């Protein structure tokens, strides 16, 4: 089923809220982009943009090797104390 392409402004407007929801799901277990999209009931393309921003800023990290379809599982990065 083809996904509707949303206006990028709408996608970025939703980023903060959706990144919090993504973080909540990743606290439960590492997930792939398609499994996050299904849990959030959001387009895969949008979830990829939100997750890649989190990856860029060091909030999440890829775990292990890609699955048979080429998707990595992502998890929240562990926060290390200063001291």
MODABEL-V230812 format. One record per pair of residues at least 6 apart in sequence whose ideal C-beta (glycine too) atoms are under 8 Angstrom apart, sorted by the first residue. I is the first residue (numbers start at 1). J is the second residue. D is the distance in Angstrom with one decimal. If there is no record, write none. Layout:
i=I j=J d=D
i=I j=J d=D
This chain:
i=3 j=43 d=4.4
i=3 j=44 d=6.5
i=3 j=45 d=6.2
i=4 j=43 d=6.9
i=5 j=43 d=7.9
i=5 j=45 d=7.0
i=6 j=43 d=7.0
i=6 j=46 d=6.6
i=11 j=46 d=5.1
i=11 j=49 d=5.9
i=11 j=50 d=7.8
i=12 j=49 d=7.9
i=14 j=46 d=7.4
i=14 j=50 d=7.8
i=15 j=49 d=7.7
i=15 j=50 d=5.5
i=15 j=53 d=6.6
i=18 j=40 d=6.8
i=18 j=42 d=6.9
i=18 j=46 d=7.5
i=18 j=47 d=7.7
i=18 j=50 d=5.0
i=19 j=50 d=5.5
i=19 j=53 d=7.1
i=19 j=54 d=5.8
i=19 j=59 d=7.6
i=21 j=40 d=6.0
i=22 j=36 d=6.0
i=22 j=40 d=7.2
i=22 j=47 d=7.3
i=22 j=50 d=6.1
i=22 j=51 d=6.3
i=22 j=54 d=6.8
i=22 j=60 d=8.0
i=23 j=54 d=7.7
i=23 j=59 d=7.2
i=23 j=76 d=6.1
i=25 j=31 d=6.1
i=25 j=36 d=6.1
i=25 j=39 d=5.5
i=25 j=40 d=7.5
i=26 j=60 d=6.6
i=26 j=74 d=6.5
i=26 j=75 d=5.6
i=26 j=76 d=4.8
i=27 j=76 d=6.4
i=29 j=75 d=8.0
i=30 j=63 d=5.0
i=30 j=73 d=3.9
i=30 j=74 d=6.1
i=30 j=75 d=4.0
i=31 j=39 d=7.4
i=31 j=73 d=6.2
i=31 j=74 d=6.4
i=32 j=67 d=6.8
i=32 j=71 d=4.0
i=32 j=72 d=6.8
i=32 j=73 d=5.6
i=32 j=74 d=7.4
i=33 j=44 d=6.1
i=33 j=47 d=5.5
i=33 j=48 d=5.3
i=33 j=51 d=6.1
i=33 j=71 d=6.1
i=33 j=74 d=7.6
i=34 j=44 d=5.9
i=34 j=71 d=6.3
i=36 j=47 d=5.1
i=36 j=51 d=6.8
i=36 j=74 d=7.8
i=37 j=43 d=6.6
i=37 j=44 d=4.3
i=37 j=46 d=7.8
i=37 j=47 d=4.4
i=40 j=47 d=6.3
i=51 j=60 d=6.6
i=51 j=74 d=6.2
i=54 j=60 d=4.6
i=55 j=61 d=7.2
i=55 j=62 d=7.6
i=55 j=74 d=7.3
i=58 j=77 d=6.1
i=59 j=76 d=6.8
i=59 j=77 d=6.3
i=60 j=74 d=4.8
i=60 j=75 d=6.5
i=60 j=76 d=5.8
i=60 j=77 d=6.1
i=61 j=74 d=7.0
i=61 j=75 d=6.3
i=61 j=77 d=4.9
i=62 j=72 d=4.1
i=62 j=73 d=7.2
i=62 j=74 d=5.9
i=63 j=72 d=7.1
i=63 j=73 d=4.9
i=63 j=74 d=6.9
i=63 j=75 d=5.1
i=64 j=72 d=7.3
i=64 j=73 d=6.1
i=65 j=72 d=7.7
i=66 j=72 d=5.2
i=67 j=73 d=7.6
